[in-house]
């Protein structure tokens, strides 16, 4: 894979997935907006799936080691 994708993955996609998971948990606990509460589990699951897929592609090893 190209280094630019791995850098984009590490700097953007993985933190976005973590933010979705945290946001989903916050939406689940808040009592004010029914729409956010209704979709909180979906938002958490989307974040979890994104994190599971894209966290496997770590940053490239510049030293050429294992």
CHARMM internal coordinates of N, CA and C (Angstrom, degrees):
IC EDIT
DIST 1 N 1 CA 1.4538
DIST 1 CA 1 C 1.5177
ANGL 1 N 1 CA 1 C 109.00
DIST 1 C 2 N 1.2936
ANGL 1 CA 1 C 2 N 114.61
DIHE 1 N 1 CA 1 C 2 N 152.83
DIST 2 N 2 CA 1.4602
ANGL 1 C 2 N 2 CA 118.47
DIHE 1 CA 1 C 2 N 2 CA -177.58
DIST 2 CA 2 C 1.5247
ANGL 2 N 2 CA 2 C 110.98
DIHE 1 C 2 N 2 CA 2 C -74.66
DIST 2 C 3 N 1.3292
ANGL 2 CA 2 C 3 N 114.19
DIHE 2 N 2 CA 2 C 3 N 151.75
DIST 3 N 3 CA 1.4602
ANGL 2 C 3 N 3 CA 119.76
DIHE 2 CA 2 C 3 N 3 CA -179.86
DIST 3 CA 3 C 1.5174
ANGL 3 N 3 CA 3 C 111.95
DIHE 2 C 3 N 3 CA 3 C -65.62
DIST 3 C 4 N 1.3330
ANGL 3 CA 3 C 4 N 117.27
DIHE 3 N 3 CA 3 C 4 N -31.87
DIST 4 N 4 CA 1.4622
ANGL 3 C 4 N 4 CA 118.89
DIHE 3 CA 3 C 4 N 4 CA -179.32
DIST 4 CA 4 C 1.5321
ANGL 4 N 4 CA 4 C 111.26
DIHE 3 C 4 N 4 CA 4 C -66.70
DIST 4 C 5 N 1.3422
ANGL 4 CA 4 C 5 N 117.03
DIHE 4 N 4 CA 4 C 5 N -37.66
DIST 5 N 5 CA 1.4671
ANGL 4 C 5 N 5 CA 119.23
DIHE 4 CA 4 C 5 N 5 CA 176.92
DIST 5 CA 5 C 1.5182
ANGL 5 N 5 CA 5 C 110.70
DIHE 4 C 5 N 5 CA 5 C -66.82
DIST 5 C 6 N 1.3304
ANGL 5 CA 5 C 6 N 116.70
DIHE 5 N 5 CA 5 C 6 N -42.29
DIST 6 N 6 CA 1.4592
ANGL 5 C 6 N 6 CA 119.95
DIHE 5 CA 5 C 6 N 6 CA -179.40
DIST 6 CA 6 C 1.5257
ANGL 6 N 6 CA 6 C 110.97
DIHE 5 C 6 N 6 CA 6 C -65.13
DIST 6 C 7 N 1.3252
ANGL 6 CA 6 C 7 N 116.97
DIHE 6 N 6 CA 6 C 7 N -38.59
DIST 7 N 7 CA 1.4643
ANGL 6 C 7 N 7 CA 119.92
DIHE 6 CA 6 C 7 N 7 CA 176.74
DIST 7 CA 7 C 1.5260
ANGL 7 N 7 CA 7 C 110.59
DIHE 6 C 7 N 7 CA 7 C -66.08
DIST 7 C 8 N 1.3440
ANGL 7 CA 7 C 8 N 116.98
DIHE 7 N 7 CA 7 C 8 N -44.42
DIST 8 N 8 CA 1.4631
ANGL 7 C 8 N 8 CA 121.22
DIHE 7 CA 7 C 8 N 8 CA 178.17
DIST 8 CA 8 C 1.5266
ANGL 8 N 8 CA 8 C 110.22
DIHE 7 C 8 N 8 CA 8 C -62.03
DIST 8 C 9 N 1.3163
ANGL 8 CA 8 C 9 N 115.66
DIHE 8 N 8 CA 8 C 9 N -40.79
DIST 9 N 9 CA 1.4579
ANGL 8 C 9 N 9 CA 121.34
DIHE 8 CA 8 C 9 N 9 CA 179.41
DIST 9 CA 9 C 1.5245
ANGL 9 N 9 CA 9 C 110.66
DIHE 8 C 9 N 9 CA 9 C -61.23
DIST 9 C 10 N 1.3262
ANGL 9 CA 9 C 10 N 116.57
DIHE 9 N 9 CA 9 C 10 N -47.24
DIST 10 N 10 CA 1.4612
ANGL 9 C 10 N 10 CA 121.42
DIHE 9 CA 9 C 10 N 10 CA -176.77
DIST 10 CA 10 C 1.5204
ANGL 10 N 10 CA 10 C 112.17
DIHE 9 C 10 N 10 CA 10 C -69.61
DIST 10 C 11 N 1.3303
ANGL 10 CA 10 C 11 N 116.94
DIHE 10 N 10 CA 10 C 11 N -37.15
DIST 11 N 11 CA 1.4640
ANGL 10 C 11 N 11 CA 120.36
DIHE 10 CA 10 C 11 N 11 CA -173.87
DIST 11 CA 11 C 1.5222
ANGL 11 N 11 CA 11 C 113.78
DIHE 10 C 11 N 11 CA 11 C -89.95
DIST 11 C 12 N 1.3317
ANGL 11 CA 11 C 12 N 118.30
DIHE 11 N 11 CA 11 C 12 N -22.81
DIST 12 N 12 CA 1.4707
ANGL 11 C 12 N 12 CA 119.93
DIHE 11 CA 11 C 12 N 12 CA -173.29
DIST 12 CA 12 C 1.5288
ANGL 12 N 12 CA 12 C 113.16
DIHE 11 C 12 N 12 CA 12 C -121.57
DIST 12 C 13 N 1.3180
ANGL 12 CA 12 C 13 N 117.58
DIHE 12 N 12 CA 12 C 13 N -55.81
DIST 13 N 13 CA 1.4604
ANGL 12 C 13 N 13 CA 120.35
DIHE 12 CA 12 C 13 N 13 CA -169.64
DIST 13 CA 13 C 1.5302
ANGL 13 N 13 CA 13 C 112.15
DIHE 12 C 13 N 13 CA 13 C -69.78
DIST 13 C 14 N 1.3306
ANGL 13 CA 13 C 14 N 117.54
DIHE 13 N 13 CA 13 C 14 N -47.02
DIST 14 N 14 CA 1.4666
ANGL 13 C 14 N 14 CA 120.28
DIHE 13 CA 13 C 14 N 14 CA -178.28
DIST 14 CA 14 C 1.5335
ANGL 14 N 14 CA 14 C 111.19
DIHE 13 C 14 N 14 CA 14 C -64.95
DIST 14 C 15 N 1.3546
ANGL 14 CA 14 C 15 N 119.64
DIHE 14 N 14 CA 14 C 15 N -46.57
DIST 15 N 15 CA 1.4705
ANGL 14 C 15 N 15 CA 117.68
DIHE 14 CA 14 C 15 N 15 CA 175.78
DIST 15 CA 15 C 1.5369
ANGL 15 N 15 CA 15 C 113.19
DIHE 14 C 15 N 15 CA 15 C -62.47
DIST 15 C 16 N 1.3371
ANGL 15 CA 15 C 16 N 117.43
DIHE 15 N 15 CA 15 C 16 N -34.45
DIST 16 N 16 CA 1.4620
ANGL 15 C 16 N 16 CA 120.55
DIHE 15 CA 15 C 16 N 16 CA 177.02
DIST 16 CA 16 C 1.5283
ANGL 16 N 16 CA 16 C 110.47
DIHE 15 C 16 N 16 CA 16 C -63.89
DIST 16 C 17 N 1.3347
ANGL 16 CA 16 C 17 N 117.00
DIHE 16 N 16 CA 16 C 17 N -41.31
DIST 17 N 17 CA 1.4597
ANGL 16 C 17 N 17 CA 120.90
DIHE 16 CA 16 C 17 N 17 CA 178.25
DIST 17 CA 17 C 1.5266
ANGL 17 N 17 CA 17 C 110.93
DIHE 16 C 17 N 17 CA 17 C -63.46
DIST 17 C 18 N 1.3315
ANGL 17 CA 17 C 18 N 116.68
DIHE 17 N 17 CA 17 C 18 N -41.13
DIST 18 N 18 CA 1.4674
ANGL 17 C 18 N 18 CA 119.51
DIHE 17 CA 17 C 18 N 18 CA 178.12
DIST 18 CA 18 C 1.5265
ANGL 18 N 18 CA 18 C 110.73
DIHE 17 C 18 N 18 CA 18 C -65.47
DIST 18 C 19 N 1.3184
ANGL 18 CA 18 C 19 N 116.90
DIHE 18 N 18 CA 18 C 19 N -38.79
DIST 19 N 19 CA 1.4590
ANGL 18 C 19 N 19 CA 120.98
DIHE 18 CA 18 C 19 N 19 CA 178.02
DIST 19 CA 19 C 1.5269
ANGL 19 N 19 CA 19 C 110.93
DIHE 18 C 19 N 19 CA 19 C -64.08
DIST 19 C 20 N 1.3285
ANGL 19 CA 19 C 20 N 116.78
DIHE 19 N 19 CA 19 C 20 N -40.02
DIST 20 N 20 CA 1.4687
ANGL 19 C 20 N 20 CA 120.02
DIHE 19 CA 19 C 20 N 20 CA 176.74
DIST 20 CA 20 C 1.5252
ANGL 20 N 20 CA 20 C 111.30
DIHE 19 C 20 N 20 CA 20 C -61.92
DIST 20 C 21 N 1.3306
ANGL 20 CA 20 C 21 N 117.41
DIHE 20 N 20 CA 20 C 21 N -43.50
DIST 21 N 21 CA 1.4613
ANGL 20 C 21 N 21 CA 119.75
DIHE 20 CA 20 C 21 N 21 CA 179.88
DIST 21 CA 21 C 1.5275
ANGL 21 N 21 CA 21 C 111.43
DIHE 20 C 21 N 21 CA 21 C -63.62
DIST 21 C 22 N 1.3275
ANGL 21 CA 21 C 22 N 116.96
DIHE 21 N 21 CA 21 C 22 N -44.95
DIST 22 N 22 CA 1.4692
ANGL 21 C 22 N 22 CA 120.48
DIHE 21 CA 21 C 22 N 22 CA 178.99
DIST 22 CA 22 C 1.5256
ANGL 22 N 22 CA 22 C 110.31
DIHE 21 C 22 N 22 CA 22 C -65.34
DIST 22 C 23 N 1.3348
ANGL 22 CA 22 C 23 N 116.64
DIHE 22 N 22 CA 22 C 23 N -42.53
DIST 23 N 23 CA 1.4619
ANGL 22 C 23 N 23 CA 120.57
DIHE 22 CA 22 C 23 N 23 CA 178.66
DIST 23 CA 23 C 1.5149
ANGL 23 N 23 CA 23 C 111.91
DIHE 22 C 23 N 23 CA 23 C -62.07
DIST 23 C 24 N 1.3306
ANGL 23 CA 23 C 24 N 117.00
DIHE 23 N 23 CA 23 C 24 N -40.35
DIST 24 N 24 CA 1.4623
ANGL 23 C 24 N 24 CA 120.53
DIHE 23 CA 23 C 24 N 24 CA 177.89
DIST 24 CA 24 C 1.5234
ANGL 24 N 24 CA 24 C 112.49
DIHE 23 C 24 N 24 CA 24 C -61.40
DIST 24 C 25 N 1.3223
ANGL 24 CA 24 C 25 N 116.48
DIHE 24 N 24 CA 24 C 25 N -39.61
DIST 25 N 25 CA 1.4661
ANGL 24 C 25 N 25 CA 119.61
DIHE 24 CA 24 C 25 N 25 CA 177.52
DIST 25 CA 25 C 1.5262
ANGL 25 N 25 CA 25 C 111.56
DIHE 24 C 25 N 25 CA 25 C -68.25
DIST 25 C 26 N 1.3209
ANGL 25 CA 25 C 26 N 116.33
DIHE 25 N 25 CA 25 C 26 N -39.36
DIST 26 N 26 CA 1.4706
ANGL 25 C 26 N 26 CA 119.87
DIHE 25 CA 25 C 26 N 26 CA 176.93
DIST 26 CA 26 C 1.5273
ANGL 26 N 26 CA 26 C 110.20
DIHE 25 C 26 N 26 CA 26 C -64.90
DIST 26 C 27 N 1.3316
ANGL 26 CA 26 C 27 N 116.87
DIHE 26 N 26 CA 26 C 27 N -42.95
DIST 27 N 27 CA 1.4715
ANGL 26 C 27 N 27 CA 120.19
DIHE 26 CA 26 C 27 N 27 CA 178.89
DIST 27 CA 27 C 1.5264
ANGL 27 N 27 CA 27 C 111.13
DIHE 26 C 27 N 27 CA 27 C -62.79
DIST 27 C 28 N 1.3181
ANGL 27 CA 27 C 28 N 117.00
DIHE 27 N 27 CA 27 C 28 N -33.10
DIST 28 N 28 CA 1.4573
ANGL 27 C 28 N 28 CA 120.79
DIHE 27 CA 27 C 28 N 28 CA 179.45
DIST 28 CA 28 C 1.5278
ANGL 28 N 28 CA 28 C 111.51
DIHE 27 C 28 N 28 CA 28 C -66.79
DIST 28 C 29 N 1.3210
ANGL 28 CA 28 C 29 N 116.87
DIHE 28 N 28 CA 28 C 29 N -33.75
DIST 29 N 29 CA 1.4661
ANGL 28 C 29 N 29 CA 120.91
DIHE 28 CA 28 C 29 N 29 CA -174.89
DIST 29 CA 29 C 1.5254
ANGL 29 N 29 CA 29 C 114.48
DIHE 28 C 29 N 29 CA 29 C -90.32
DIST 29 C 30 N 1.3211
ANGL 29 CA 29 C 30 N 117.62
DIHE 29 N 29 CA 29 C 30 N -13.88
DIST 30 N 30 CA 1.4639
ANGL 29 C 30 N 30 CA 119.13
DIHE 29 CA 29 C 30 N 30 CA -177.20
DIST 30 CA 30 C 1.5265
ANGL 30 N 30 CA 30 C 109.97
DIHE 29 C 30 N 30 CA 30 C -86.13
DIST 30 C 31 N 1.3447
ANGL 30 CA 30 C 31 N 118.78
DIHE 30 N 30 CA 30 C 31 N 141.32
DIST 31 N 31 CA 1.4587
ANGL 30 C 31 N 31 CA 121.33
DIHE 30 CA 30 C 31 N 31 CA -175.41
DIST 31 CA 31 C 1.5363
ANGL 31 N 31 CA 31 C 114.77
DIHE 30 C 31 N 31 CA 31 C -101.38
DIST 31 C 32 N 1.3400
ANGL 31 CA 31 C 32 N 119.66
DIHE 31 N 31 CA 31 C 32 N 2.21
DIST 32 N 32 CA 1.4627
ANGL 31 C 32 N 32 CA 120.59
DIHE 31 CA 31 C 32 N 32 CA -168.43
DIST 32 CA 32 C 1.5206
ANGL 32 N 32 CA 32 C 114.31
DIHE 31 C 32 N 32 CA 32 C -89.42
DIST 32 C 33 N 1.3304
ANGL 32 CA 32 C 33 N 118.59
DIHE 32 N 32 CA 32 C 33 N -39.59
DIST 33 N 33 CA 1.4555
ANGL 32 C 33 N 33 CA 121.39
DIHE 32 CA 32 C 33 N 33 CA -174.95
DIST 33 CA 33 C 1.5241
ANGL 33 N 33 CA 33 C 109.82
DIHE 32 C 33 N 33 CA 33 C -112.89
DIST 33 C 34 N 1.3190
ANGL 33 CA 33 C 34 N 115.33
DIHE 33 N 33 CA 33 C 34 N 111.49
DIST 34 N 34 CA 1.4596
ANGL 33 C 34 N 34 CA 121.16
DIHE 33 CA 33 C 34 N 34 CA -176.14
DIST 34 CA 34 C 1.5285
ANGL 34 N 34 CA 34 C 111.82
DIHE 33 C 34 N 34 CA 34 C -63.84
DIST 34 C 35 N 1.3321
ANGL 34 CA 34 C 35 N 117.96
DIHE 34 N 34 CA 34 C 35 N -36.61
DIST 35 N 35 CA 1.4616
ANGL 34 C 35 N 35 CA 120.78
DIHE 34 CA 34 C 35 N 35 CA -178.35
DIST 35 CA 35 C 1.5333
ANGL 35 N 35 CA 35 C 111.07
DIHE 34 C 35 N 35 CA 35 C -64.74
DIST 35 C 36 N 1.3234
ANGL 35 CA 35 C 36 N 117.04
DIHE 35 N 35 CA 35 C 36 N -43.39
DIST 36 N 36 CA 1.4619
ANGL 35 C 36 N 36 CA 119.73
DIHE 35 CA 35 C 36 N 36 CA 177.85
DIST 36 CA 36 C 1.5257
ANGL 36 N 36 CA 36 C 110.66
DIHE 35 C 36 N 36 CA 36 C -64.68
DIST 36 C 37 N 1.3110
ANGL 36 CA 36 C 37 N 116.23
DIHE 36 N 36 CA 36 C 37 N -40.60
DIST 37 N 37 CA 1.4642
ANGL 36 C 37 N 37 CA 120.30
DIHE 36 CA 36 C 37 N 37 CA 179.24
DIST 37 CA 37 C 1.5327
ANGL 37 N 37 CA 37 C 110.51
DIHE 36 C 37 N 37 CA 37 C -65.22
DIST 37 C 38 N 1.3173
ANGL 37 CA 37 C 38 N 116.97
DIHE 37 N 37 CA 37 C 38 N -38.51
DIST 38 N 38 CA 1.4592
ANGL 37 C 38 N 38 CA 120.87
DIHE 37 CA 37 C 38 N 38 CA -178.07
DIST 38 CA 38 C 1.5279
ANGL 38 N 38 CA 38 C 112.14
DIHE 37 C 38 N 38 CA 38 C -66.84
DIST 38 C 39 N 1.3214
ANGL 38 CA 38 C 39 N 117.77
DIHE 38 N 38 CA 38 C 39 N -34.70
DIST 39 N 39 CA 1.4610
ANGL 38 C 39 N 39 CA 121.61
DIHE 38 CA 38 C 39 N 39 CA -177.71
DIST 39 CA 39 C 1.5271
ANGL 39 N 39 CA 39 C 113.19
DIHE 38 C 39 N 39 CA 39 C -100.04
DIST 39 C 40 N 1.3055
ANGL 39 CA 39 C 40 N 118.71
DIHE 39 N 39 CA 39 C 40 N 8.88
DIST 40 N 40 CA 1.4566
ANGL 39 C 40 N 40 CA 121.12
DIHE 39 CA 39 C 40 N 40 CA -175.12
DIST 40 CA 40 C 1.5271
ANGL 40 N 40 CA 40 C 112.55
DIHE 39 C 40 N 40 CA 40 C -64.06
DIST 40 C 41 N 1.3174
ANGL 40 CA 40 C 41 N 118.01
DIHE 40 N 40 CA 40 C 41 N -41.11
DIST 41 N 41 CA 1.4668
ANGL 40 C 41 N 41 CA 120.33
DIHE 40 CA 40 C 41 N 41 CA -179.78
DIST 41 CA 41 C 1.5229
ANGL 41 N 41 CA 41 C 110.12
DIHE 40 C 41 N 41 CA 41 C -68.58
DIST 41 C 42 N 1.3254
ANGL 41 CA 41 C 42 N 116.69
DIHE 41 N 41 CA 41 C 42 N -38.60
DIST 42 N 42 CA 1.4642
ANGL 41 C 42 N 42 CA 120.61
DIHE 41 CA 41 C 42 N 42 CA 177.16
DIST 42 CA 42 C 1.5242
ANGL 42 N 42 CA 42 C 110.89
DIHE 41 C 42 N 42 CA 42 C -62.51
DIST 42 C 43 N 1.3313
ANGL 42 CA 42 C 43 N 117.04
DIHE 42 N 42 CA 42 C 43 N -44.63
DIST 43 N 43 CA 1.4574
ANGL 42 C 43 N 43 CA 121.41
DIHE 42 CA 42 C 43 N 43 CA 179.72
DIST 43 CA 43 C 1.5272
ANGL 43 N 43 CA 43 C 110.03
DIHE 42 C 43 N 43 CA 43 C -63.35
DIST 43 C 44 N 1.3196
ANGL 43 CA 43 C 44 N 117.56
DIHE 43 N 43 CA 43 C 44 N -42.07
DIST 44 N 44 CA 1.4608
ANGL 43 C 44 N 44 CA 121.44
DIHE 43 CA 43 C 44 N 44 CA 178.78
DIST 44 CA 44 C 1.5272
ANGL 44 N 44 CA 44 C 110.83
DIHE 43 C 44 N 44 CA 44 C -63.95
DIST 44 C 45 N 1.3125
ANGL 44 CA 44 C 45 N 117.50
DIHE 44 N 44 CA 44 C 45 N -42.61
DIST 45 N 45 CA 1.4638
ANGL 44 C 45 N 45 CA 120.68
DIHE 44 CA 44 C 45 N 45 CA 179.65
DIST 45 CA 45 C 1.5252
ANGL 45 N 45 CA 45 C 112.21
DIHE 44 C 45 N 45 CA 45 C -66.60
DIST 45 C 46 N 1.3206
ANGL 45 CA 45 C 46 N 117.94
DIHE 45 N 45 CA 45 C 46 N -39.32
DIST 46 N 46 CA 1.4649
ANGL 45 C 46 N 46 CA 120.70
DIHE 45 CA 45 C 46 N 46 CA 176.89
DIST 46 CA 46 C 1.5276
ANGL 46 N 46 CA 46 C 109.78
DIHE 45 C 46 N 46 CA 46 C -62.28
DIST 46 C 47 N 1.3184
ANGL 46 CA 46 C 47 N 117.27
DIHE 46 N 46 CA 46 C 47 N -44.48
DIST 47 N 47 CA 1.4545
ANGL 46 C 47 N 47 CA 120.63
DIHE 46 CA 46 C 47 N 47 CA 177.01
DIST 47 CA 47 C 1.5138
ANGL 47 N 47 CA 47 C 111.93
DIHE 46 C 47 N 47 CA 47 C -61.46
DIST 47 C 48 N 1.3322
ANGL 47 CA 47 C 48 N 116.92
DIHE 47 N 47 CA 47 C 48 N -41.27
DIST 48 N 48 CA 1.4591
ANGL 47 C 48 N 48 CA 120.92
DIHE 47 CA 47 C 48 N 48 CA 179.65
DIST 48 CA 48 C 1.5273
ANGL 48 N 48 CA 48 C 111.61
DIHE 47 C 48 N 48 CA 48 C -65.08
DIST 48 C 49 N 1.3146
ANGL 48 CA 48 C 49 N 116.90
DIHE 48 N 48 CA 48 C 49 N -41.99
DIST 49 N 49 CA 1.4656
ANGL 48 C 49 N 49 CA 121.04
DIHE 48 CA 48 C 49 N 49 CA 178.79
DIST 49 CA 49 C 1.5207
ANGL 49 N 49 CA 49 C 110.64
DIHE 48 C 49 N 49 CA 49 C -65.67
DIST 49 C 50 N 1.3301
ANGL 49 CA 49 C 50 N 117.44
DIHE 49 N 49 CA 49 C 50 N -45.07
DIST 50 N 50 CA 1.4683
ANGL 49 C 50 N 50 CA 120.31
DIHE 49 CA 49 C 50 N 50 CA 177.19
DIST 50 CA 50 C 1.5214
ANGL 50 N 50 CA 50 C 111.10
DIHE 49 C 50 N 50 CA 50 C -59.69
DIST 50 C 51 N 1.3278
ANGL 50 CA 50 C 51 N 116.47
DIHE 50 N 50 CA 50 C 51 N -45.14
DIST 51 N 51 CA 1.4565
ANGL 50 C 51 N 51 CA 120.29
DIHE 50 CA 50 C 51 N 51 CA -179.31
DIST 51 CA 51 C 1.5265
ANGL 51 N 51 CA 51 C 111.04
DIHE 50 C 51 N 51 CA 51 C -63.95
DIST 51 C 52 N 1.3239
ANGL 51 CA 51 C 52 N 117.54
DIHE 51 N 51 CA 51 C 52 N -41.91
DIST 52 N 52 CA 1.4557
ANGL 51 C 52 N 52 CA 121.16
DIHE 51 CA 51 C 52 N 52 CA -179.44
DIST 52 CA 52 C 1.5222
ANGL 52 N 52 CA 52 C 111.44
DIHE 51 C 52 N 52 CA 52 C -63.22
DIST 52 C 53 N 1.3133
ANGL 52 CA 52 C 53 N 117.10
DIHE 52 N 52 CA 52 C 53 N -40.32
DIST 53 N 53 CA 1.4661
ANGL 52 C 53 N 53 CA 120.85
DIHE 52 CA 52 C 53 N 53 CA -179.16
DIST 53 CA 53 C 1.5219
ANGL 53 N 53 CA 53 C 111.27
DIHE 52 C 53 N 53 CA 53 C -73.34
DIST 53 C 54 N 1.3247
ANGL 53 CA 53 C 54 N 117.65
DIHE 53 N 53 CA 53 C 54 N -51.96
DIST 54 N 54 CA 1.4586
ANGL 53 C 54 N 54 CA 120.29
DIHE 53 CA 53 C 54 N 54 CA -169.75
DIST 54 CA 54 C 1.5173
ANGL 54 N 54 CA 54 C 114.57
DIHE 53 C 54 N 54 CA 54 C -86.19
DIST 54 C 55 N 1.3218
ANGL 54 CA 54 C 55 N 119.00
DIHE 54 N 54 CA 54 C 55 N -15.13
DIST 55 N 55 CA 1.4663
ANGL 54 C 55 N 55 CA 119.99
DIHE 54 CA 54 C 55 N 55 CA 177.24
DIST 55 CA 55 C 1.5226
ANGL 55 N 55 CA 55 C 111.25
DIHE 54 C 55 N 55 CA 55 C -74.08
DIST 55 C 56 N 1.3030
ANGL 55 CA 55 C 56 N 117.28
DIHE 55 N 55 CA 55 C 56 N -16.40
DIST 56 N 56 CA 1.4642
ANGL 55 C 56 N 56 CA 120.63
DIHE 55 CA 55 C 56 N 56 CA 177.58
DIST 56 CA 56 C 1.5220
ANGL 56 N 56 CA 56 C 111.63
DIHE 55 C 56 N 56 CA 56 C -70.44
DIST 56 C 57 N 1.3216
ANGL 56 CA 56 C 57 N 117.76
DIHE 56 N 56 CA 56 C 57 N -26.97
DIST 57 N 57 CA 1.4548
ANGL 56 C 57 N 57 CA 121.90
DIHE 56 CA 56 C 57 N 57 CA 179.99
DIST 57 CA 57 C 1.5207
ANGL 57 N 57 CA 57 C 108.70
DIHE 56 C 57 N 57 CA 57 C -92.27
DIST 57 C 58 N 1.3168
ANGL 57 CA 57 C 58 N 116.06
DIHE 57 N 57 CA 57 C 58 N 88.52
DIST 58 N 58 CA 1.4453
ANGL 57 C 58 N 58 CA 120.77
DIHE 57 CA 57 C 58 N 58 CA -178.15
DIST 58 CA 58 C 1.5160
ANGL 58 N 58 CA 58 C 111.56
DIHE 57 C 58 N 58 CA 58 C -77.98
DIST 58 C 59 N 1.3282
ANGL 58 CA 58 C 59 N 116.24
DIHE 58 N 58 CA 58 C 59 N 175.26
DIST 59 N 59 CA 1.4644
ANGL 58 C 59 N 59 CA 119.23
DIHE 58 CA 58 C 59 N 59 CA 177.37
DIST 59 CA 59 C 1.5224
ANGL 59 N 59 CA 59 C 110.11
DIHE 58 C 59 N 59 CA 59 C -66.44
DIST 59 C 60 N 1.3232
ANGL 59 CA 59 C 60 N 115.42
DIHE 59 N 59 CA 59 C 60 N 149.78
DIST 60 N 60 CA 1.4589
ANGL 59 C 60 N 60 CA 119.39
DIHE 59 CA 59 C 60 N 60 CA -178.06
DIST 60 CA 60 C 1.5233
ANGL 60 N 60 CA 60 C 110.72
DIHE 59 C 60 N 60 CA 60 C -69.59
DIST 60 C 61 N 1.3149
ANGL 60 CA 60 C 61 N 114.93
DIHE 60 N 60 CA 60 C 61 N 147.45
DIST 61 N 61 CA 1.4630
ANGL 60 C 61 N 61 CA 121.49
DIHE 60 CA 60 C 61 N 61 CA 179.21
DIST 61 CA 61 C 1.5140
ANGL 61 N 61 CA 61 C 108.59
DIHE 60 C 61 N 61 CA 61 C -87.38
DIST 61 C 62 N 1.3148
ANGL 61 CA 61 C 62 N 117.89
DIHE 61 N 61 CA 61 C 62 N 110.81
DIST 62 N 62 CA 1.4647
ANGL 61 C 62 N 62 CA 122.37
DIHE 61 CA 61 C 62 N 62 CA -175.63
DIST 62 CA 62 C 1.5283
ANGL 62 N 62 CA 62 C 112.07
DIHE 61 C 62 N 62 CA 62 C -74.64
DIST 62 C 63 N 1.3373
ANGL 62 CA 62 C 63 N 119.10
DIHE 62 N 62 CA 62 C 63 N -17.36
DIST 63 N 63 CA 1.4600
ANGL 62 C 63 N 63 CA 121.74
DIHE 62 CA 62 C 63 N 63 CA -176.68
DIST 63 CA 63 C 1.5187
ANGL 63 N 63 CA 63 C 112.75
DIHE 62 C 63 N 63 CA 63 C -83.04
DIST 63 C 64 N 1.3092
ANGL 63 CA 63 C 64 N 117.40
DIHE 63 N 63 CA 63 C 64 N -14.40
DIST 64 N 64 CA 1.4496
ANGL 63 C 64 N 64 CA 120.71
DIHE 63 CA 63 C 64 N 64 CA 179.91
DIST 64 CA 64 C 1.5200
ANGL 64 N 64 CA 64 C 113.75
DIHE 63 C 64 N 64 CA 64 C 80.08
DIST 64 C 65 N 1.3133
ANGL 64 CA 64 C 65 N 116.72
DIHE 64 N 64 CA 64 C 65 N 19.03
DIST 65 N 65 CA 1.4646
ANGL 64 C 65 N 65 CA 121.21
DIHE 64 CA 64 C 65 N 65 CA 179.05
DIST 65 CA 65 C 1.5055
ANGL 65 N 65 CA 65 C 111.80
DIHE 64 C 65 N 65 CA 65 C -81.39
DIST 65 C 66 N 1.3108
ANGL 65 CA 65 C 66 N 115.33
DIHE 65 N 65 CA 65 C 66 N -163.58
DIST 66 N 66 CA 1.4600
ANGL 65 C 66 N 66 CA 120.47
DIHE 65 CA 65 C 66 N 66 CA -178.75
DIST 66 CA 66 C 1.4674
ANGL 66 N 66 CA 66 C 110.34
DIHE 65 C 66 N 66 CA 66 C -74.28
END
COOR INIT
IC SEED 1 N 1 CA 1 C
IC BUILD
